[in-house]
Amino acid sequence: MKFQIYLVFFIILNFQHAYCQEDKNEFSGTLQLNTKEIITFKLQYKVLPTGEIEGTSLTDIFGSDRTLCKIKGKINKETNKISFEEIGNISTKSNAELGDFCFIKVENASIKIEKGKKILKGNFTGYFQNGQKCTSGFLYLISKDYIDQLAQKYLNKDQQKNIDSLLNQQQQNTDVQAKIGSTYLKNNQVMRLNWTSSEIIIEVSDGSRADGDEIAIYVNGKKILDSFVITNEKKTIVVPFTESKGSIRIQALNEGTLKSCTTNLTLIDADKNTNVVANMDKGANVIIVLNKIPAKNGNKE
């Protein structure tokens, strides 16, 4: 079991995305439920002058229930204890109703340096929106700083047999970074996303290599882009959004010279960007459902 847990850590953590802001703390690892189930988990937060923290959690990173949540909490730098709780979904691939989501709460987890690694660990309890307990278990996370050190070690050309294997590992690193940093949608999958702005801004581009992929995009059932051949140059689309709910549907019209149709999307909502990688066979769709919520005070639309 320990070997499996550490293997999960290596897969998740050795390939962290590199665009995290410098003032944010980032940890990744697993939630180990009392039912013996293991779920991938990532925590990002910034520390406010008051000692409170705010940020996000990402659960089931590569799975069909991948969910991004807001978190808030506090940290005691003298005792190196941290407490936080998930306070609501930002986006999800899950089909569950809101009342069925299990939000975790962590009380006085420890942050320690162990064998050169900064480790965040402690117990957690999960609660439904109505306050009823839904799960419990153990949280074990490792800081991004240590993973960056591992990446430097294992991607160092002195550790490789030849330059080809080095380039191959670097490409694998880039590919998995994109998956972790973005929501990865396949044929006919659906993602749900809270939205505050009165318009929808979408940036569209190809994956790491433009190969002639062709798509159509529909917003609220209306076709806004047809027979569009994706390139590495970003295409920006702006659509008014005054309804309480909406949807974005991306359809793969043709696959390029590489297998499948791959589309990179950035959805821009006020000061929040959501990155999506859609990987589809010809004729397939992915759908992003938008739920309009009130904007925070001070946000400009």
C-alpha positions as CSV (number, residue, x, y, z in Angstrom):
1,M,0.0,0.0,0.0
2,K,2.8,2.5,0.9
3,F,4.5,1.8,-2.4
4,Q,1.2,2.6,-4.3
5,I,0.8,5.8,-2.3
6,Y,4.3,7.0,-3.0
7,L,3.8,6.1,-6.7
8,V,0.7,8.3,-6.8
9,F,2.8,11.1,-5.3
10,F,5.5,10.7,-7.9
11,I,3.1,10.8,-10.8
12,I,1.2,13.8,-9.5
13,L,4.0,15.8,-8.0
14,N,7.0,15.2,-10.3
15,F,5.1,17.0,-13.0
16,Q,3.8,20.2,-11.3
17,H,2.8,23.2,-13.5
18,A,5.2,26.0,-13.3
19,Y,3.0,29.1,-13.6
20,C,1.9,29.3,-10.0
21,Q,2.3,32.8,-8.6
22,E,5.3,33.2,-6.3
23,D,3.3,34.4,-3.3
24,K,1.2,31.3,-3.2
25,N,2.0,28.1,-1.3
26,E,1.3,24.9,-3.1
27,F,1.1,21.3,-1.9
28,S,0.0,18.2,-3.6
29,G,-0.7,14.6,-2.5
30,T,-3.6,12.5,-1.5
31,L,-6.7,12.2,0.7
32,Q,-6.6,8.8,2.3
33,L,-10.2,7.9,3.3
34,N,-11.0,5.6,6.2
35,T,-12.6,3.4,3.6
36,K,-9.1,2.8,2.2
37,E,-9.9,4.8,-1.0
38,I,-7.1,7.2,-2.2
39,I,-8.0,10.5,-3.9
40,T,-5.6,12.9,-5.5
41,F,-5.6,16.4,-4.0
42,K,-3.9,19.7,-4.4
43,L,-3.9,22.8,-2.2
44,Q,-3.0,26.3,-3.1
45,Y,-3.2,29.3,-0.8
46,K,-1.8,32.7,0.1
47,V,-1.3,34.0,3.6
48,L,-3.0,37.3,4.5
49,P,-1.4,39.8,6.9
50,T,-4.0,38.7,9.5
51,G,-2.7,35.1,9.4
52,E,-5.8,33.9,7.6
53,I,-5.4,32.0,4.3
54,E,-7.5,31.8,1.1
55,G,-7.0,29.8,-2.0
56,T,-8.3,26.7,-3.8
57,S,-8.3,22.9,-3.5
58,L,-8.4,20.5,-6.4
59,T,-9.7,17.0,-5.9
60,D,-9.5,13.9,-8.2
61,I,-7.0,15.7,-10.4
62,F,-7.1,13.2,-13.4
63,G,-10.6,11.7,-12.7
64,S,-14.1,12.1,-13.8
65,D,-15.0,13.9,-10.6
66,R,-12.3,16.6,-10.8
67,T,-13.5,19.5,-8.7
68,L,-12.0,22.9,-7.9
69,C,-13.1,24.5,-4.7
70,K,-12.5,27.7,-2.8
71,I,-10.9,27.3,0.6
72,K,-10.4,29.6,3.6
73,G,-8.7,29.1,6.9
74,K,-5.8,30.2,9.1
75,I,-2.2,29.4,9.8
76,N,-0.2,29.7,13.0
77,K,3.5,30.3,12.0
78,E,4.7,29.8,15.5
79,T,3.2,26.3,15.9
80,N,3.3,25.5,12.2
81,K,-0.4,24.4,12.3
82,I,-2.9,25.0,9.5
83,S,-6.7,24.8,9.4
84,F,-8.9,25.2,6.4
85,E,-12.2,24.2,4.9
86,E,-13.7,24.1,1.4
87,I,-16.5,26.7,1.2
88,G,-17.9,26.1,-2.3
89,N,-17.2,24.8,-5.8
90,I,-15.6,26.9,-8.5
91,S,-15.9,24.2,-11.3
92,T,-16.4,20.5,-11.5
93,K,-16.7,17.6,-14.0
94,S,-19.0,15.7,-11.6
95,N,-22.6,15.2,-12.5
96,A,-23.6,15.2,-8.8
97,E,-26.1,17.7,-7.4
98,L,-24.7,20.4,-5.1
99,G,-26.2,18.8,-2.1
100,D,-24.3,15.6,-2.8
101,F,-20.8,17.2,-2.7
102,C,-18.7,16.4,0.3
103,F,-16.6,19.4,1.4
104,I,-13.6,18.7,3.6
105,K,-12.5,20.5,6.7
106,V,-9.0,20.3,8.2
107,E,-8.3,21.2,11.8
108,N,-4.7,21.9,13.1
109,A,-2.8,19.9,10.5
110,S,1.0,20.2,10.9
111,I,3.5,21.6,8.4
112,K,6.9,20.0,9.1
113,I,10.3,19.6,7.3
114,E,11.0,15.9,7.1
115,K,14.1,14.6,5.3
116,G,14.3,17.8,3.3
117,K,10.6,17.7,2.3
118,K,8.0,20.2,3.6
119,I,5.0,18.0,4.5
120,L,1.5,19.0,5.4
121,K,-0.4,16.2,7.1
122,G,-3.4,15.8,9.4
123,N,-6.9,14.4,9.8
124,F,-9.9,15.7,7.8
125,T,-13.6,15.4,8.0
126,G,-16.0,15.8,5.1
127,Y,-19.5,17.5,5.4
128,F,-22.4,17.8,3.0
129,Q,-23.8,21.3,2.5
130,N,-26.5,20.6,5.1
131,G,-23.8,20.0,7.8
132,Q,-24.1,16.2,7.8
133,K,-20.8,14.3,8.0
134,C,-20.0,12.4,4.8
135,T,-16.4,11.1,5.2
136,S,-13.2,11.3,7.2
137,G,-9.6,10.3,6.7
138,F,-6.0,11.4,6.6
139,L,-4.4,14.2,4.5
140,Y,-0.8,13.9,3.3
141,L,0.7,16.6,1.0
142,I,4.2,17.5,-0.1
143,S,5.2,21.1,-1.1
144,K,5.8,22.1,-4.7
145,D,9.4,23.3,-3.8
146,Y,10.6,19.8,-3.1
147,I,9.0,18.5,-6.3
148,D,10.8,21.2,-8.3
149,Q,14.0,19.9,-6.8
150,L,13.2,16.4,-7.9
151,A,12.3,17.6,-11.4
152,Q,15.7,19.3,-11.7
153,K,17.4,16.1,-10.5
154,Y,15.6,13.7,-12.8
155,L,15.5,16.0,-15.8
156,N,19.2,16.8,-15.6
157,K,20.9,15.6,-18.7
158,D,23.8,14.2,-16.6
159,Q,21.2,11.7,-15.3
160,Q,20.1,10.6,-18.8
161,K,21.7,8.0,-21.0
162,N,21.4,10.3,-24.0
163,I,19.9,13.6,-25.2
164,D,16.9,11.8,-26.9
165,S,15.7,10.4,-23.6
166,L,16.2,13.8,-21.9
167,L,14.0,15.5,-24.5
168,N,11.4,12.7,-24.2
169,Q,11.2,13.2,-20.5
170,Q,11.0,17.0,-20.8
171,Q,8.1,16.6,-23.3
172,Q,6.3,14.2,-20.9
173,N,6.8,16.8,-18.2
174,T,5.3,19.5,-20.4
175,D,2.3,17.4,-21.4
176,V,1.4,16.4,-17.8
177,Q,1.9,20.0,-16.6
178,A,-0.8,21.0,-19.1
179,K,-3.2,18.3,-17.8
180,I,-2.7,19.4,-14.1
181,G,-2.9,23.1,-14.9
182,S,-6.0,22.6,-17.0
183,T,-9.3,20.7,-16.8
184,Y,-8.8,17.8,-19.2
185,L,-12.1,16.9,-21.1
186,K,-12.5,13.9,-23.4
187,N,-15.4,12.8,-25.7
188,N,-18.8,14.0,-24.6
189,Q,-17.6,14.9,-21.1
190,V,-19.3,17.8,-19.2
191,M,-17.7,20.4,-16.9
192,R,-19.6,22.8,-14.6
193,L,-18.3,26.3,-13.9
194,N,-19.5,29.2,-11.8
195,W,-19.6,32.6,-13.7
196,T,-19.9,36.2,-12.6
197,S,-19.3,38.4,-15.7
198,S,-21.9,39.7,-18.1
199,E,-19.9,38.4,-21.0
200,I,-18.1,35.2,-21.9
201,I,-14.5,35.6,-23.2
202,I,-13.0,32.5,-24.8
203,E,-9.4,32.2,-26.1
204,V,-8.9,29.2,-28.5
205,S,-5.6,27.7,-29.7
206,D,-4.1,24.3,-30.6
207,G,-2.1,22.1,-28.3
208,S,1.7,21.9,-28.3
209,R,1.7,21.5,-32.1
210,A,-0.8,22.8,-34.7
211,D,-1.8,19.9,-37.0
212,G,-5.0,21.1,-38.7
213,D,-7.7,20.3,-36.1
214,E,-11.1,21.8,-37.0
215,I,-13.8,22.7,-34.6
216,A,-17.2,24.5,-34.1
217,I,-18.2,26.3,-31.0
218,Y,-21.8,26.9,-29.8
219,V,-22.7,29.3,-26.9
220,N,-26.2,28.8,-25.5
221,G,-27.1,26.7,-28.6
222,K,-26.0,29.4,-31.0
223,K,-23.1,28.7,-33.4
224,I,-20.5,31.4,-32.9
225,L,-17.5,29.7,-34.7
226,D,-17.8,27.2,-37.6
227,S,-15.3,25.2,-39.5
228,F,-12.4,26.9,-37.6
229,V,-9.0,25.4,-38.1
230,I,-7.1,25.8,-34.9
231,T,-3.6,27.3,-34.9
232,N,-1.0,28.2,-32.2
233,E,-2.2,31.8,-32.5
234,K,-5.0,32.5,-30.0
235,K,-8.5,33.2,-31.3
236,T,-10.5,35.4,-28.9
237,I,-14.3,35.3,-28.8
238,V,-16.5,37.6,-26.7
239,V,-20.2,36.8,-26.2
240,P,-22.7,38.6,-24.0
241,F,-24.0,36.5,-21.1
242,T,-27.1,37.9,-19.3
243,E,-28.9,34.6,-18.5
244,S,-28.8,32.8,-15.2
245,K,-27.4,29.7,-16.9
246,G,-25.5,29.0,-20.1
247,S,-23.4,26.5,-22.0
248,I,-20.4,26.3,-24.3
249,R,-20.2,23.3,-26.6
250,I,-17.1,22.5,-28.6
251,Q,-17.5,20.0,-31.5
252,A,-14.7,18.3,-33.3
253,L,-15.4,18.6,-37.0
254,N,-12.1,17.1,-38.2
255,E,-8.9,15.6,-36.7
256,G,-5.6,16.9,-37.8
257,T,-2.6,14.9,-38.8
258,L,-2.1,13.8,-35.2
259,K,-4.5,11.5,-33.5
260,S,-7.7,13.2,-32.1
261,C,-8.7,16.8,-32.2
262,T,-7.1,18.8,-29.4
263,T,-8.3,22.3,-28.4
264,N,-6.8,24.5,-25.7
265,L,-9.4,26.9,-24.2
266,T,-9.0,29.8,-21.7
267,L,-12.3,31.0,-20.3
268,I,-11.9,34.5,-18.9
269,D,-14.3,35.6,-16.1
270,A,-13.5,38.9,-14.4
271,D,-10.1,38.3,-12.8
272,K,-10.3,34.5,-13.0
273,N,-9.0,32.3,-15.9
274,T,-10.1,28.7,-16.3
275,N,-7.9,26.6,-18.6
276,V,-9.5,23.6,-20.5
277,V,-7.9,21.0,-22.8
278,A,-10.5,19.3,-24.9
279,N,-9.3,16.1,-26.6
280,M,-12.0,14.6,-28.9
281,D,-12.5,12.2,-31.7
282,K,-14.2,13.5,-34.9
283,G,-17.9,14.2,-34.3
284,A,-17.6,14.3,-30.5
285,N,-18.4,17.2,-28.2
286,V,-17.4,18.6,-24.9
287,I,-19.7,20.8,-22.9
288,I,-19.1,23.5,-20.3
289,V,-22.1,24.4,-18.3
290,L,-22.1,28.0,-16.8
291,N,-23.9,28.9,-13.6
292,K,-24.3,32.7,-13.1
293,I,-23.6,33.9,-9.6
294,P,-23.4,37.4,-8.2
295,A,-20.0,39.2,-8.6
296,K,-18.0,40.1,-5.5
297,N,-18.1,43.7,-4.5
298,G,-15.5,45.6,-6.4
299,N,-15.2,43.3,-9.3
300,K,-15.4,45.0,-12.6
301,E,-17.4,43.4,-15.4
